[in-house]
Amino acid sequence: MNAASGRFSVARSVAIYIRSLAFNVLFYVNLTAHMIVALPTLVLPYPYLRVFIRSYARTSLWLLSVICGTKVEWRGVEKIPKGPCLVACKHQSSWETFSLYALLDDPVYVLKRELMWLPLFGWYMRKAGLIPIDRSAGMAALARMTARARQALAGARPRQIVIFPEGTRRPPGAEPAYKPGIVHLYNKAGVPCVPLALNSGLFWPRRSLRRLPGTIVAEVLDSIPPGLDRDTFFTRLQDAIETASARLIREAQNRDQKSEADS
């Protein structure tokens, strides 16, 4: 029985690597194809580009499901405000850097400045109004980020500012390391902040090519109204995201253990 179990485990690992490799190739083929076809949108109004961005996100999620068996469950979608808001998202993998285009109506990501320098890719990010931040510039960077975010929030079409409060990817279960940027932005924006918990790091591990079968769950939590003091907001936001993310991780792990026991 142990030998048979060992052979099954090896075969499963090989299958995961093969499927992951196939997905990664098609993921970038899909991205490249969308960027080429969308070239005319660089001189057209932004809504034309938004169609291609949403298509890229949705087709990427479809490829992930079909090839790797990694599905997605969105929870609490009804809690997303109709108007402009901040979305403070847990950051465990690269998955959430594109997938939220399939969830939110018109998101604007806050991202590291270096990504804007990429040929073609950076052009599209500028066209989409994404907000670069220079992590080495301190308060000056926060001031520039806030000014651009307020401009996007005040536009004719309501947009959602997506920010990763920890600034970089953290493995599932790691101690939280929230940065002051989200507090500064919340204090100046005057709009609700929507916490978003997830467990993506279990299935799309950071710094790995593996894409594991299972269900990524992203859960929209209760909005935090504007106007709270800094400490109250920070504590409420971190507690909400970390508690819900830990619960989603436990759910996935318990589901995996049950599947292994049944097999």
C-alpha positions in Angstrom: 0.0 0.0 0.0 2.8 2.4 0.9 4.6 1.7 -2.4 1.4 2.2 -4.4 0.7 5.4 -2.5 4.3 6.6 -3.2 3.9 5.9 -6.9 0.6 7.8 -7.0 2.2 10.8 -5.2 5.1 10.9 -7.7 2.7 10.6 -10.7 0.6 13.4 -9.2 3.6 15.7 -8.7 4.8 15.0 -12.3 1.3 15.8 -13.6 1.1 19.0 -11.7 4.5 20.2 -13.1 3.5 19.3 -16.6 0.2 21.1 -16.3 1.8 24.1 -14.6 4.4 24.4 -17.4 1.6 24.2 -20.0 -0.4 26.9 -18.2 2.5 29.2 -17.7 3.3 29.1 -21.4 -0.3 29.7 -22.4 -0.7 32.4 -19.8 2.0 34.5 -21.4 0.9 33.6 -24.9 -2.6 34.9 -23.9 -1.1 38.1 -22.4 1.1 38.7 -25.5 -1.9 38.1 -27.9 -4.1 40.5 -26.0 -1.4 43.2 -26.0 -0.8 42.8 -29.8 -4.5 42.9 -30.7 -5.1 45.8 -28.3 -2.5 48.0 -29.8 -5.1 50.4 -31.5 -6.6 51.1 -28.0 -3.5 53.1 -27.1 -4.9 55.9 -29.3 -8.5 55.3 -28.4 -10.5 56.2 -25.3 -9.7 54.1 -22.2 -13.0 52.0 -22.2 -11.8 50.2 -25.3 -8.7 49.0 -23.5 -10.8 48.0 -20.5 -12.6 45.4 -22.6 -9.2 43.8 -23.5 -8.0 43.9 -19.9 -11.2 42.1 -18.6 -10.9 39.6 -21.5 -7.3 38.9 -20.5 -8.2 38.3 -16.9 -11.2 36.1 -17.6 -9.4 34.0 -20.2 -6.4 33.6 -17.8 -8.7 32.3 -15.1 -10.4 29.9 -17.6 -7.0 28.6 -18.6 -6.0 28.1 -15.0 -9.2 26.1 -14.3 -9.1 24.0 -17.4 -5.4 23.1 -17.4 -4.5 23.1 -13.7 -7.8 22.4 -12.1 -7.5 25.6 -10.1 -11.0 27.1 -9.8 -12.1 30.4 -8.3 -14.9 31.2 -5.8 -15.9 34.8 -5.3 -17.7 35.4 -2.0 -19.4 38.6 -0.7 -19.5 40.2 -4.2 -22.7 42.0 -3.1 -20.7 43.9 -0.5 -18.8 45.9 -3.2 -20.0 49.5 -3.1 -21.5 51.0 -6.2 -19.5 54.1 -6.1 -15.7 54.8 -5.8 -13.9 52.9 -3.0 -10.5 51.6 -1.9 -10.0 47.8 -2.0 -7.4 46.6 0.4 -6.4 43.2 -0.8 -4.4 40.5 0.9 -1.3 39.7 -1.3 -0.1 36.1 -1.4 0.6 35.5 -5.1 0.6 37.0 -8.6 -2.9 35.8 -9.0 -4.6 38.8 -7.5 -2.5 41.2 -9.6 -4.8 40.4 -12.6 -7.8 38.4 -11.4 -9.5 41.4 -9.8 -10.2 42.7 -13.2 -12.7 39.9 -13.5 -14.4 40.9 -10.2 -14.3 44.7 -10.0 -16.0 47.0 -12.4 -13.0 49.3 -13.1 -10.1 48.8 -10.8 -6.9 50.9 -10.6 -4.0 49.1 -9.1 -1.3 50.8 -7.0 1.9 49.0 -8.1 5.7 49.4 -7.9 7.1 52.0 -10.3 9.5 49.6 -12.0 6.6 47.8 -13.7 5.8 50.9 -15.6 9.1 50.8 -17.4 8.4 47.5 -19.2 8.0 48.0 -23.0 4.4 47.8 -24.2 3.2 46.4 -20.9 4.0 49.7 -19.2 2.3 51.7 -22.0 -1.0 49.8 -21.3 -0.6 50.4 -17.5 -0.2 54.1 -18.1 -3.2 54.2 -20.4 -5.3 52.3 -17.8 -4.4 54.9 -15.2 -2.6 52.6 -12.8 -0.7 54.3 -10.0 3.0 53.8 -9.7 4.8 54.2 -6.4 8.5 54.6 -5.7 9.1 52.7 -2.5 12.3 54.6 -1.9 10.8 58.0 -2.0 9.1 58.0 1.4 6.4 60.6 2.1 6.8 62.2 -1.3 5.8 58.9 -2.9 2.7 58.7 -0.6 1.7 62.2 -1.5 2.0 61.5 -5.3 0.1 58.2 -4.9 -2.7 59.9 -2.9 -3.1 62.7 -5.5 -3.4 60.2 -8.4 -5.8 58.0 -6.4 -8.1 61.0 -5.5 -8.1 62.0 -9.2 -9.2 58.5 -10.2 -11.8 58.4 -7.5 -13.3 61.7 -8.5 -13.7 60.9 -12.2 -16.9 60.7 -14.0 -16.9 56.9 -13.9 -16.5 55.4 -10.4 -13.3 53.5 -10.0 -11.9 51.2 -7.3 -8.3 51.8 -6.1 -6.7 48.4 -5.4 -3.8 48.5 -2.9 -1.9 45.7 -1.2 -1.5 46.9 2.4 1.7 44.7 2.9 3.3 46.0 -0.3 4.6 42.7 -1.4 3.6 39.0 -1.5 3.5 37.2 1.8 3.3 33.4 2.1 0.0 31.9 3.5 0.1 32.1 7.3 3.0 34.5 7.6 2.9 37.3 10.2 1.2 40.4 8.8 3.5 43.3 7.8 1.1 46.1 6.9 2.7 49.4 5.6 1.4 52.9 6.4 0.5 53.6 2.8 -3.1 52.2 3.1 -3.7 54.3 6.3 -2.5 57.5 4.6 -4.6 56.8 1.5 -7.7 56.0 3.5 -7.3 59.2 5.6 -7.1 61.4 2.4 -9.5 59.6 0.1 -12.7 60.0 2.0 -14.3 56.9 0.5 -15.1 53.4 2.0 -12.4 50.8 2.2 -13.3 47.3 1.2 -11.1 44.5 2.8 -10.5 41.5 0.6 -9.3 38.2 2.0 -8.0 35.2 0.0 -6.1 32.0 0.0 -4.4 32.2 -3.4 -0.9 31.5 -2.1 -1.9 27.9 -1.4 -2.6 27.2 -5.1 -0.4 29.8 -6.9 2.7 29.9 -4.6 5.0 32.9 -4.8 8.3 32.4 -6.5 7.2 29.1 -8.0 6.0 27.9 -11.4 3.6 25.3 -9.8 -0.1 25.9 -10.1 -1.9 23.5 -7.8 -5.4 22.1 -8.2 -8.1 23.3 -5.8 -10.3 26.3 -5.3 -8.9 29.8 -4.7 -11.4 31.7 -2.6 -11.5 35.5 -2.6 -13.9 37.0 0.0 -15.1 40.6 0.0 -15.6 41.7 3.6 -17.8 44.4 5.1 -16.7 47.9 4.0 -15.0 50.2 6.5 -16.7 53.6 6.3 -14.6 56.7 5.8 -13.8 59.0 8.7 -12.3 56.6 11.3 -9.1 57.7 13.1 -5.8 56.1 11.9 -5.4 53.6 14.7 -9.0 52.4 14.7 -8.9 52.0 10.9 -5.6 50.2 10.9 -6.6 47.7 13.6 -10.0 47.1 12.0 -8.6 46.5 8.6 -5.8 44.2 9.6 -8.0 42.2 11.9 -10.6 41.7 9.2 -8.2 40.6 6.5 -6.0 38.4 8.6 -8.9 36.7 10.4 -10.8 35.9 7.2 -7.6 34.9 5.3 -6.7 32.5 8.0 -10.2 31.0 7.9 -10.0 30.5 4.1 -6.6 28.9 4.4 -7.9 26.4 7.1 -10.9 25.7 4.9 -8.7 24.7 2.0 -6.3 22.7 4.1 -9.2 20.8 5.7 -10.7 20.1 2.3 -7.4 18.7 1.0 -7.0 16.5 4.0 -10.5 15.1 3.6 -9.9 14.5 -0.1 -6.7 12.6 0.7 -8.4 10.5 3.3 -11.2 9.6 0.9 -8.8 8.6 -1.8 
